Amino acid sequence: MAELKGKQKKFADEYLLSWNAADAARKAGYSEDSAASIGSENLRKPHIAAYIRARAQARDAVTVAAEEELMAFLSSVVRGNVMDQFGLEPTLADRLRAAENLMKRYSVGDDKEANALTKLDKLLEGISDAAKR
């Protein structure tokens, strides 16, 4: 990746904060009159776009939950392993909602819908049996 020059790097970093090219250009030190056109032009430059994309992906990797994390959390709720702020297990309604969200993820088409519903029924039976104990 080509090295960004001073204003280009400042523009890219400011753009990552606001997602507004004209505002980022102004804050990077470009003139008020040309900020909109330079901001738009900078976004079309491959090395600047690549820098922005790489930085956004790196930030998202740290701040946004990955699919695996979400699936693990929902599974923990379904199993009753996650406690609320009072130390209580999730309610049956919370478990059902988590199970529904998991099933939405795993049932992709109409042909899989019946199989997904069968799996959901079995899962709910297991939760119901565990709640009775």
C-alpha positions, 0 to 999 in steps of 0.5 A, spaced: 500 500 500 502 506 498 504 511 503 499 517 505 502 524 505 500 528 511 494 531 509 491 525 505 492 521 512 489 526 516 483 526 511 483 519 512 483 519 519 478 524 520 473 521 515 473 514 519 471 519 525 465 522 521 464 518 514 463 525 511 468 527 506 467 534 505 468 535 513 474 530 513 477 535 508 476 541 511 479 538 518 485 535 514 487 542 512 484 543 505 481 550 503 473 551 505 472 552 497 475 546 495 473 541 501 467 537 498 471 536 491 477 534 494 474 530 499 470 526 493 477 526 489 480 523 495 475 517 496 476 515 489 484 514 490 485 507 491 491 508 496 487 512 500 480 508 499 485 502 501 487 505 507 480 507 510 478 500 508 483 497 512 483 501 518 475 500 518 476 493 518 481 493 524 477 497 528 471 493 527 475 487 529 476 490 536 469 493 537 464 489 533 462 482 535 463 477 530 458 472 528 461 466 532 461 471 538 454 472 537 452 465 536 456 463 542 452 468 546 445 466 544 447 459 545 449 460 552 442 464 553 438 458 550 442 453 555 441 458 561 448 459 562 448 467 562 445 470 568 442 477 569 444 483 573 441 479 579 444 473 578 438 469 575 438 465 569 434 467 563 427 466 563 423 462 558 421 467 554 429 470 553 431 463 552 425 462 546 427 469 543 435 466 543 433 460 540 429 463 535 434 468 533 439 462 532 434 458 528 433 464 523 441 464 522 441 456 521 435 456 516 436 459 510 431 457 505 424 454 504 427 447 503 430 447 510 424 451 514 421 444 516 428 441 518 429 448 522 422 447 525 424 440 527 430 442 531 427 448 534 422 443 537 427 439 540 431 444 543 425 447 546 423 440 549 430 440 552 429 447 555 422 445 557 425 439 560 431 442 564 426 447 567 421 442 570 427 439 574 
